[in-house]
Amino acid sequence: MKKITNQWLVSGAVMVSVLLSFSAVAADRDASLLVGTKSCAMCHKKADTGDQSAKWLSSPHAKAYELLASPEAKAAGAKVGISEPQKSGKCLKCHSTAYNFTEEVKADVTKVLVEDGVSCESCHGPGKNYKSQAIMKDQKQCIEAGMIYPATTSCTLCHNEQSPTWKADKYTTKDGKKVGFDVEQAYEKIKHPNPKAQK
């Protein structure tokens, strides 16, 4: 019994830690500074700089809202008492940038469409203060102006045990360990580098 109690305490402590770090990081993202995918695409749709917009459009993130209409999402929602995932803030907090990691729309929906799913600013942070070309040319200035870098630090805001589809053994790390999320493997599926910035 003591072993079970200790495991429960450790599991509970881990969950509290995840929730506290989630709250702290998400709270730093001011929804009034979200600019939307059209604003980002103005500069990030050129082939010579990597066409990040097209890569995002073909990624699972761009389809995150659409995914909530799938039979699998409806089944996962039903297990936690949600009949319409596309209308539930519990789902949309991670499936739409417009919700800004909360259970209700926080963004100006004339700019940040709910239907856009998980867009640039879910990972890179609200762009209003760093979107200008003058700032975007300098990574240090971008970060100082609010850009989140590396963007992979945002992953676990949604890819965590709170997800009703979480599988603790989904990934196998290089050392053979089974984990629910592995940043390196996940990044390979969505990466969108700028070849000019790599030089």
Steps between C-alpha positions, in 0.01 A plus 500: 500500500786736585653451153167583331459812717852618414435447129176695530680785678771515232238492222301772675810717544589462132146599396503807729839599356367466142191707583700775672755526220217495243323786680815709532610462137152543352434808715798678341334487157290813456215415261464867404839467327392212272509603132382186317633280223439748218736746664767233548459365146572840346871433553507125558367375166806549281669189361852638541449548874333162560128572441408438863137586425460210256678263738265604781193459274602139428571423866278341767501834685312677220241223511461495879156665497382281212619192690247570775219407257645152443338185643814439708479847659130457569570164667780652711272790591217267597730328752537831685142622455548719191249441221625764253879544519501783242285705740674410825752734657654196669605381154547834326746628759754283318337458160469872419738791549198729542438344842856584612520192730177586684148360474356803318591714200757760603614633163354749256325246274513735202876429499543169680248253364387215722499280190873562441577246768845508657677776317838674510425696814401196708862393481693823438288727721283801411667684213394864514823622661744297291332468157665798330776423249743721691463282813463167319847543347658468844419192710610667824265794436216257417543321831521830689177608328317185611572230245533160666821329396549219475132452425528140618478635856128549425427137407413368843238768558273261309693178451462379858299275732197735490421389145226235484699322226829498695695176473784467748690269262436673165867574427816300545803718572849439360593317820196269471286666765123516440358850549178684424674780310844546347584851379767386254276253319200733502710788365606288202132481396438875504837672448507791258847657497607803302793382282639852488510521879687167517805641317 
